[in-house]
Amino acid sequence: MADSQFSNELEVFEKHRNGWLHSGAGKYVAIQDSVVVEGFFETYAEALNAGIQRFGVGRSFLVKQVWTTEPVYFVS
């Protein structure tokens, strides 16, 4: 995986994706480095708020929706 701002978080997400699909498909998770906020969140805003409470605003963290495959959006 290419080294990017969220490469560690994306690796953690991929490691857990299959397990999360059973109980959290379509829900959101918040991850910083290798730390995952416990639980799944129904909305992006809920996951963002949980991440801010857990990690603060001093460093970035990833909020990502749990899907089997990533949706593709076309913008023209």
Secondary structure, DSSP 8 states (H G I E B T S, - for coil): ----TTHHHHHHHHHHHHHHHHHHTT-EEEEETTEE-SS-BSSHHHHHHHHHHHH-SSS--EEEE--SS-------
